[in-house]
Amino acid sequence: MKYPFWLKKMLAESGLGKWIPGASNLFVSPNDILGACSDTILHGDFESLVNPSLTPAPPSPDFLDLSSDYIQGLGMPVHVLPRTLAVKDFSPPGGLSETREAVSNYLEHEYGAFFDPTSELLITNGINHGIKTVLDSFVNPGENVLLPDPCPPDHELLVRNHGANPIWITLRQEDGKLLLSELELKKRLRSSRVAIFSCPSNPTGGVFEQETFKKIGSYALKNNCILLWDNSLLGLQLDGTPIHPGNLDEIRKVSLSTGSLSISHGISAANVGWLTGNENLIAPCKLLSRMRNENISLIGQQILIDSFNKPESKEWQMFINRLKESRNHHFQKLSNLGLDPYWPAGGLFIWIPVWRKEISSTDFCKQLEQKYKVLIKPGIYNGPSGEGYARVSFGVDEGRSNEALRRLELYLENKPLVINNEISKLAA
């Protein structure tokens, strides 16, 4: 029996979603999570999930598969593809089983957070695709999504493009630690369907302590708000031990996490990431992926698998040490210039309050670009409090960064740019 949408909606909102035919195919056990799902998910055909033809298992090697919807063996010759490319003809929605297993092993090895590769993990086309999938699965246009102020500009853009309303919670930062008001947190979570946080923070580099993680999870659970964690910078936490939401019982129940190696491992061209969470939260996202028949690049997935070996190498530790040295150098230099930077406990960026120079962040960055040919980002795109701040990257090689800091000093001292040929060669 096909239930009309209005009846599904009524049952879901009343907590009786488990009585919708096929709901048991979506979730591992009876629950009321459908009440938190968006209309897009409720429009889905739950009963079709029991049809094995919609999610076929790969045939064993002794089969001559004439049932596939995809071309097999008539495409690009294997010898012209990357040698590491898995011999596959297509990627099913949600990614290859090999990729999901590799991500699961990586998260358990690096952060001690285990997610079942079959029921608690979804491969995505990068971080933004993971965020968009969660918004499409749980948020309807016109509803509220909580964002920290400041936050990555893409987060606000994705929320607004979805038709949802961004509401803000103010973050403070002391010695690399992110702080917030519990009273404000309770109030904002009460009116939000989803809250998006990043740790380490982009743009400030601050991190939440474990106790703050637990408080956020506790209040989200009480207010039936889903937490989405952008972990794109988690591999670059430079102070302390990184905390993955999957390790904390208080927060795992209401959390989804999206991650990738794009920034930390420099493989943004692969544009592959993942979405993890308990199976009841992942289930609607998996359904959405099937409904839209979303495929993930095979080459990108193989690059991702190959890159998981990088954190274990000596080269990786050498990179982290160089990044720490660069952070320390940039922070000290910016402090000496009187810019009073925020200490970044992780990530690639330093947040500086240019309002102390009695100039707007846009004008500060524009003058630095036009007169001294140095690019930094104004904070106006990072939330309501971003005006008056700018973001400086320290993830740059020594030659370029030293020359940029030299020119920044000239700008602050209102001195003309004199280009030293030897320095220019080093910067190039």
C-alpha positions in Angstrom: 0.0 0.0 0.0 1.4 3.4 -1.0 0.7 6.0 1.7 -0.1 9.5 0.5 2.5 12.1 1.6 0.1 14.0 4.0 -0.5 10.7 5.9 3.2 10.0 6.1 3.8 13.5 7.4 1.1 13.2 10.0 2.4 9.9 11.3 6.0 11.1 11.3 5.2 14.3 13.2 3.1 12.4 15.8 5.9 10.0 16.5 4.2 7.1 14.8 6.5 7.0 11.8 7.3 3.4 12.4 3.8 2.5 11.2 4.5 3.8 7.7 4.8 0.8 5.4 8.5 0.1 4.7 9.8 2.2 7.5 11.4 -0.9 9.1 13.4 -1.2 5.9 15.0 2.2 6.5 15.8 1.8 10.2 17.3 -1.0 12.2 14.7 -0.8 14.9 11.4 1.0 15.6 12.0 4.7 16.4 10.6 8.1 15.8 13.5 9.6 13.8 11.2 10.1 10.8 9.7 13.0 12.8 13.1 14.8 12.3 13.4 14.0 8.6 12.6 16.5 5.8 9.8 16.3 3.4 12.2 15.1 0.8 12.8 11.9 2.8 9.1 11.4 3.5 8.4 11.6 -0.2 10.7 8.5 -0.6 9.4 5.1 -1.3 10.4 3.1 1.7 8.9 -0.2 0.5 11.2 -0.2 -2.5 14.2 -0.6 -0.3 13.5 -4.3 0.0 13.8 -4.7 -3.8 17.4 -6.1 -4.3 17.4 -5.0 -7.9 17.7 -1.3 -6.7 20.8 -1.9 -4.7 22.5 -5.0 -6.4 25.4 -6.7 -4.8 28.5 -7.0 -7.1 28.3 -10.3 -8.9 30.9 -12.9 -8.1 33.7 -13.3 -10.7 32.3 -16.5 -12.2 29.2 -14.6 -13.5 28.9 -13.1 -16.9 26.8 -10.1 -15.9 24.3 -9.1 -18.7 22.0 -7.3 -16.2 24.1 -4.3 -15.5 22.8 -0.8 -16.3 26.3 0.4 -17.0 28.9 -0.3 -19.7 31.3 -3.0 -18.7 34.7 -3.4 -20.3 34.1 -1.2 -23.3 35.3 2.0 -21.7 38.8 3.5 -21.3 41.5 0.8 -21.5 42.9 0.0 -18.1 46.5 0.6 -19.1 45.9 4.4 -19.6 44.2 4.8 -16.2 46.2 5.4 -13.0 47.8 2.1 -11.9 46.2 2.3 -8.5 42.7 2.5 -9.9 40.5 -0.3 -8.8 39.0 -2.4 -11.6 35.4 -1.3 -11.2 32.9 -0.3 -13.8 30.7 2.0 -11.6 30.3 3.2 -8.1 26.9 2.6 -6.4 25.3 5.4 -4.4 27.1 5.7 -1.1 30.4 4.7 -2.5 32.3 1.4 -3.0 32.4 -1.0 -0.1 36.3 -0.9 -0.3 36.2 2.9 0.2 33.8 2.7 3.1 35.9 0.0 4.8 39.0 2.2 4.3 37.3 5.2 5.8 36.1 3.2 8.8 39.5 1.8 9.4 41.1 5.2 9.1 38.7 6.8 11.6 39.2 4.0 14.1 42.9 4.1 13.8 43.4 7.8 13.9 40.6 8.9 16.4 39.4 5.6 18.0 35.9 6.2 16.5 34.4 3.1 14.9 31.6 3.3 12.4 30.2 0.3 10.7 31.1 0.7 7.0 27.7 -0.7 5.9 25.2 1.0 8.1 27.0 4.0 9.6 29.0 5.4 6.7 28.3 7.1 3.4 30.8 8.3 0.8 30.2 11.8 -0.6 31.5 14.2 -3.2 33.4 16.1 -0.6 32.5 18.1 2.6 29.9 20.4 1.0 28.1 17.5 -0.5 27.9 15.9 2.9 26.5 19.0 4.5 24.0 19.4 1.6 22.9 15.8 2.0 22.2 16.4 5.7 20.2 19.6 5.0 18.2 17.9 2.3 17.5 14.9 4.6 16.4 16.8 7.8 15.6 20.4 7.1 12.7 21.9 5.1 12.9 25.4 3.6 12.0 28.0 6.1 13.3 26.1 9.1 16.3 27.2 11.2 19.9 25.9 11.1 22.2 27.0 13.9 25.7 28.2 12.8 28.5 29.4 15.0 29.7 33.0 14.6 32.2 33.0 13.0 32.0 30.0 10.6 33.2 28.9 7.2 31.4 31.0 4.5 30.3 27.8 2.7 28.2 26.8 5.6 26.0 29.9 5.5 25.8 29.8 1.7 24.6 26.1 1.8 22.0 26.9 4.4 20.6 29.9 2.5 20.7 28.1 -0.8 18.6 25.4 0.8 16.0 27.9 1.7 16.6 27.6 5.4 17.3 30.4 7.9 20.7 30.6 9.5 20.6 31.6 13.2 23.8 32.4 15.1 25.5 31.5 18.3 28.5 33.6 19.4 31.8 31.8 19.8 34.6 33.2 22.0 38.2 32.1 21.9 40.8 32.0 24.7 44.2 30.4 24.3 43.0 28.3 21.3 39.9 27.1 23.1 36.4 27.7 21.8 33.8 29.0 24.4 30.1 29.7 24.2 27.2 30.7 26.4 25.2 27.7 27.7 22.1 29.9 28.0 22.4 31.0 24.4 23.2 27.4 23.3 20.0 26.1 24.9 17.9 28.9 23.4 19.3 28.5 19.9 19.1 24.6 19.8 15.5 24.8 20.9 14.5 26.5 17.6 16.9 24.7 15.3 16.5 21.5 13.3 20.2 21.1 12.6 23.3 22.8 14.1 26.6 22.8 12.2 29.9 23.1 14.0 33.5 22.8 12.9 36.4 21.7 15.0 39.1 23.0 14.7 37.3 26.1 13.7 37.6 27.8 10.4 38.5 30.7 10.4 39.9 31.0 14.0 41.6 27.7 14.6 40.0 27.2 18.0 38.9 23.8 19.3 36.2 22.6 21.7 37.3 20.9 24.9 35.7 17.6 25.7 33.4 19.1 28.4 32.0 21.6 25.8 31.4 18.7 23.4 29.4 16.9 26.0 27.3 20.0 26.8 26.5 20.6 23.2 25.5 17.0 22.8 23.4 17.0 26.0 21.4 20.1 25.0 21.0 18.9 21.4 19.5 15.6 22.6 17.1 17.4 24.9 15.9 19.7 22.2 15.7 17.1 19.4 18.3 19.0 17.3 20.7 17.1 15.0 24.4 18.1 15.2 26.5 18.1 12.1 30.3 18.3 12.6 32.6 19.6 9.8 35.8 17.7 10.4 37.7 18.9 7.4 40.5 20.3 9.7 40.4 17.5 12.3 43.6 16.0 10.9 45.4 19.3 11.4 44.7 19.8 15.1 48.1 21.0 16.4 47.6 21.3 20.1 46.1 18.6 22.3 44.4 15.4 21.2 41.7 15.7 18.5 38.2 14.7 19.7 35.9 12.9 17.3 32.2 13.1 18.1 31.9 9.3 17.5 33.9 8.7 20.7 31.5 10.4 23.0 28.2 8.6 23.9 26.6 11.9 24.9 27.0 13.3 21.5 27.2 10.3 19.1 23.4 9.7 19.5 22.6 13.1 17.8 25.7 13.6 15.7 26.6 13.3 12.0 30.2 14.1 11.0 31.4 14.9 7.5 35.1 14.7 6.6 37.6 14.5 3.9 41.4 14.6 3.2 41.1 17.5 0.8 42.7 20.1 3.1 44.8 18.0 5.4 46.3 15.8 2.7 46.1 18.2 -0.2 43.9 16.1 -2.4 41.1 18.6 -3.1 41.1 17.6 -6.7 39.7 14.2 -5.8 36.6 15.8 -4.2 35.7 12.8 -2.1 34.6 12.7 1.5 32.4 10.8 3.9 29.5 11.2 6.2 29.3 9.1 9.4 26.8 8.8 12.3 24.6 6.2 14.0 22.6 4.1 11.6 19.3 5.8 12.3 20.7 9.2 11.3 22.6 7.8 8.3 19.6 5.9 7.0 17.7 8.9 5.6 20.9 10.2 4.0 21.5 6.8 2.3 17.9 6.8 1.1 18.4 10.3 -0.4 21.5 9.2 -2.1 19.7 6.2 -3.7 16.7 8.4 -4.7 19.0 10.8 -6.5 21.3 8.0 -7.8 24.3 9.9 -6.7 27.6 8.4 -7.9 31.1 9.1 -6.5 34.1 9.3 -8.8 36.0 6.0 -8.9 39.3 7.6 -9.4 38.6 10.0 -6.5 37.8 7.1 -4.2 41.0 5.2 -5.1 43.0 8.4 -4.5 41.3 8.6 -1.1 42.1 5.0 -0.3 45.8 5.4 -1.3 46.0 8.6 0.8 45.1 6.9 4.1 48.6 5.6 4.4 50.0 9.1 4.5 49.3 9.9 8.2 51.5 6.9 9.2 54.5 8.0 7.3 57.6 10.0 8.5 56.8 12.5 5.8 53.5 13.2 7.4 55.0 13.9 10.8 57.6 16.1 9.2 54.8 18.1 7.5 52.9 18.5 10.9 56.1 19.8 12.5 56.7 22.3 9.7 53.1 23.4 10.0 53.6 24.0 13.7 56.8 26.0 13.1 55.0 28.1 10.5 52.1 28.8 12.9 54.5 29.8 15.6 56.4 32.1 13.3 53.3 33.7 11.8 51.7 34.2 15.2 54.9 35.8 16.6 55.3 38.1 13.6 51.7 39.2 13.6 51.9 39.9 17.3 55.0 42.0 16.9 53.1 44.0 14.3 50.5 44.9 16.9 47.7 42.9 15.2 46.8 40.9 18.4 46.1 37.6 16.6 44.0 34.7 18.0 46.1 31.6 18.9 45.1 28.8 16.5 45.1 25.3 18.2 44.6 23.7 14.8 43.9 24.2 11.1 45.8 26.5 8.7 44.6 30.0 9.6 45.2 32.8 12.0 42.3 35.3 12.8 43.4 38.9 13.3 41.3 41.8 14.5 42.1 44.5 12.0 39.4 46.8 13.5 42.2 47.9 15.9 43.7 49.7 12.9 40.4 51.7 12.5 39.8 50.4 9.1 37.2 48.0 7.7 38.4 44.4 7.0 37.4 44.8 3.3 39.5 48.0 2.9 42.4 46.5 4.8 42.5 43.5 2.5 41.9 45.5 -0.6 44.7 48.0 0.1 47.1 45.1 0.9 46.2 43.5 -2.4 46.4 46.5 -4.6 49.4 48.3 -3.1 51.5 45.4 -1.9 50.2 42.4 -3.9 49.4 40.3 -0.8 46.1 38.4 -0.5 44.4 37.6 2.7 40.7 37.1 3.3 38.4 39.6 4.9 36.1 38.2 7.6 32.9 39.7 6.3 32.0 36.2 4.8 32.4 34.4 8.1 29.3 35.5 9.9 27.8 38.6 11.5 30.9 39.3 13.7 33.4 38.9 10.8 33.5 42.5 9.9 36.7 44.0 11.4 38.6 40.7 11.2 40.8 39.0 8.5 42.1 35.5 8.0 45.8 34.8 7.4 47.0 31.4 6.2 50.1 29.9 7.6 50.0 26.8 5.4 52.4 28.4 2.9 56.0 27.7 2.1 58.6 29.7 4.0 59.8 31.9 1.1 56.3 33.1 0.1 55.1 33.6 3.7 58.2 35.5 4.8 57.9 37.9 1.9 54.2 38.4 2.5 54.8 39.2 6.1 57.5 41.7 5.1 55.0 43.4 2.8 52.3 43.4 5.5 54.8 45.2 7.8 55.5 47.8 5.1 51.8 48.3 4.7 51.2 48.8 8.4 54.1 51.3 8.5 52.8 53.1 5.4 56.1 52.5 3.6 56.4 52.0 -0.1 56.9 48.5 -1.5 60.5 48.0 -2.5 61.0 44.6 -4.1 64.2 42.8 -3.3 65.1 40.6 -6.3 66.7 37.9 -4.1 63.6 37.8 -1.9 61.3 37.7 -5.0 63.2 34.7 -6.3 62.8 32.9 -3.0 59.1 33.8 -2.9 58.6 32.5 -6.4 
